[in-house]
């Protein structure tokens, strides 16, 4: 008889919290970079670097979310 939560479920919950933090931080940082990039007159190539970093974070979050989903199904 188990009295506490399942360790696998706790791990999935931690992963889900990390995904949520990464998504929120990425959006805030990306919007800030777009705003300040325009205000400072940065070249487009530097602004595209921020875009690529945001896309990488979103892809990572999508992959981890898929792994969480698959873990719950199995």
C-alpha positions, 0 to 999 in steps of 0.5 A: 500500500502506497501512502504518498504520491507516485515518484513518476507522477512527481517527476512529471509535475516537476517537468510540467512546472519547468515547461511553464516557467520556460514558456513564460520567461521566453515570452517575456524575454522575447517581447522585451528583446523585440521592444528594446531592439526596436528602441535601440535600433539594433540590426535585424540580424541581432533581432533574428538571434532573439527569435531563434533563441525563442523558437529553440525554447518553444521547441524544447518545451514542445518536446518535453510536453510531448514526453510528459503526455506520453508518460501519462498515457503509458 
